[in-house]
Amino acid sequence: MIGRTSADASERILVRCPNWLGDLVMSTPGLRALRAAHPDAWIVAQMPAKLIPLLEGADLCDELWPIEPRSAGVRALRAEAARVAQGRFDRGVIIPESISSALRMRWGRVGRIIGFARDPLRRLLLDEVVPAPREWGRRRLVSRERFVACLMESLGAPTGDLRLTLQVSHEEEARLGVLLAEHDFDLERLRRDRPVVIAPGASFGTSKCWPAESYAELADRIAQQGLPVILLGGPGESAVLRAVQGAMKSKAIAFDAALDLGAVKALLRTSRALISNDAGARHVAAAFGVVGVVFLGPTSIEKTAENLDRIVVLESEHDCRPCYKRTCPIDHRCLRSISVETAEAALTRALRSANEPVPLAAASGATR
């Protein structure tokens, strides 16, 4: 509502959002339901500072507040709690299941604190423990969209629509344009040629990553069909990006942590397809209905089983998965056993299913 201020609000609601990019994107259906159910409330979302551009412009909340990581120490935690106390929140809903997220709200004197609880101490810090369905199990094997929806229902915000919500502003597009220009590319060409974006990293750990040499070979095959290829890496993913680019025979634009999340949104919204590991970029692409091929190794599809209508998931059958380990203690068989040919065929299927143009060589099987 234009011109509305916090003083006009019927109540003040604080939402502690997830720390992971993908989990935050998958929380947007629940945030949208909360906004719809409480249009007169002043809703503030807390999240790591680096994730704030992800929700900017989406109109899901009235304010987006940055939080420090736990490594910042107790002093930072208390400073954030003091800001929360000044906000005089009537209710707070906590999506992460950590003790520190509950402490922020308890020290911030939030009126009624709501969340799930597996830990006895966290249970003591909450005013209302939302019962988790028994079928989820201790590992919470349920999609993040439904996980958040269950929480929001406790605030009278049923979530019937699980589609993801993100927006791109003109400013975010402009920031992308500046960086494209450094590679003799521009927004007009981006919209016309629509690249295939390859995101070979994963902040979770190397166990999620399809081999760099496989990514390089697949990128070369795509480039041979005349499609632009852009390599996309986030913070801490320089090594894997260099490995892929170094193994490629063709040229590709590489954004090595150069894009903020606003520019990442702008890039993925305009792309023809995304090829990635089970990491945050796949959820950003899904929010814009972009075709995707996703490699699933140590993780389970149950936690990300929504919004897959344009996504082809590639996974293998091995007794050791899902292990949820950040590094593989054996031979990484879950992902090494997925061939480049399988990935190329999956991309062709994904493009066809979305009525996207398929390169002639790929369509005829010339590269298989």
Stockholm file with secondary structure:
# STOCKHOLM 1.0

chainA/1-368         MIGRTSADASERILVRCPNWLGDLVMSTPGLRALRAAHPDAWIVAQMPAKLIPLLEGADLCDELWPIEPRSAGVRALRAEAARVAQGRFDRGVIIPESISSALRMRWGRVGRIIGFARDPLRRLLLDEVVPAPREWGRRRLVSRERFVACLMESLGAPTGDLRLTLQVSHEEEARLGVLLAEHDFDLERLRRDRPVVIAPGASFGTSKCWPAESYAELADRIAQQGLPVILLGGPGESAVLRAVQGAMKSKAIAFDAALDLGAVKALLRTSRALISNDAGARHVAAAFGVVGVVFLGPTSIEKTAENLDRIVVLESEHDCRPCYKRTCPIDHRCLRSISVETAEAALTRALRSANEPVPLAAASGATR
#=GR chainA/1-368 SS CTTCCGGGCSCEEEEECCSSHHHHHHTHHHHHHHHHHCTTSEEEEEEEGGGHHHHTTSCSCSEEEEECCGGGCHHHHHHHHHHHHHHTCSEEEECSCCHHHHHHHHHTTCSEEEECCCSHHHHHHCSEECCCCGGGTTTTCSCHHHHHHHHHHTTTCCCCCCCCCCCCCHHHHHHHHHHHHTTTCCHHHHHHHCCEEEECCCTTCGGGCCCHHHHHHHHHHHHHTTCCEEEEECTTCHHHHHHHHHHCSSCCEEEESCSCHHHHHHHHHHCSEEEEESSHHHHHHHHTTCEEEEEESSSCGGGGCSSCTTEEEEECCCTTCSCCCSSCSSCCHHHHTSCHHHHHHHHHHHHHHTTCCCCHHHHHTTTC
#=GC SS_cons         CTTCCGGGCSCEEEEECCSSHHHHHHTHHHHHHHHHHCTTSEEEEEEEGGGHHHHTTSCSCSEEEEECCGGGCHHHHHHHHHHHHHHTCSEEEECSCCHHHHHHHHHTTCSEEEECCCSHHHHHHCSEECCCCGGGTTTTCSCHHHHHHHHHHTTTCCCCCCCCCCCCCHHHHHHHHHHHHTTTCCHHHHHHHCCEEEECCCTTCGGGCCCHHHHHHHHHHHHHTTCCEEEEECTTCHHHHHHHHHHCSSCCEEEESCSCHHHHHHHHHHCSEEEEESSHHHHHHHHTTCEEEEEESSSCGGGGCSSCTTEEEEECCCTTCSCCCSSCSSCCHHHHTSCHHHHHHHHHHHHHHTTCCCCHHHHHTTTC
//
